[in-house]
């Protein structure tokens, strides 16, 4: 799916969201002060997935790559909201 997303497939992004959003949201809620912050971070994660999918290297553990992106704003201290 990440390769399809890298080629501009909104359908693949929607399918990925359906598959991993519940897992990511649970992870983010465990690390955020509020549910709103977790929701914002989830949106930010999918924006980053869309923007950086071309950098994904097939063969790399996709879920690990996605989780790293989702947690990226936590490590950098950004809000998780897309500009």
C-alpha positions, 0 to 999 in steps of 0.5 A, a space after each residue: 500500500 505504501 508504494 501505491 500511496 507513493 504513486 498518489 493513490 488516495 484509495 490506498 491511503 484510505 485502506 491503510 487508514 482503515 487498517 492501522 488508524 485504530 492501532 496508532 490512535 491507541 498508541 498515541 493516546 497512551 502517550 498524549 495528555 488528552 484525546 484531542 492531542 492524540 487525534 491531532 497526532 493521528 492526523 499529522 501521522 497520516 499527512 506525513 505518511 502521504 508526504 513521505 511515502 516516496 521515501 519508503 523502501 519496500 522490504 522495510 517493515 512497513 508497520 515499524 516505518 508507520 509507527 516511527 512516523 506517527 511518533 515522530 512529532 512526539 520526539 521533535 516536540 511538534 503538535 502533530 498538526 499539519 501546516 
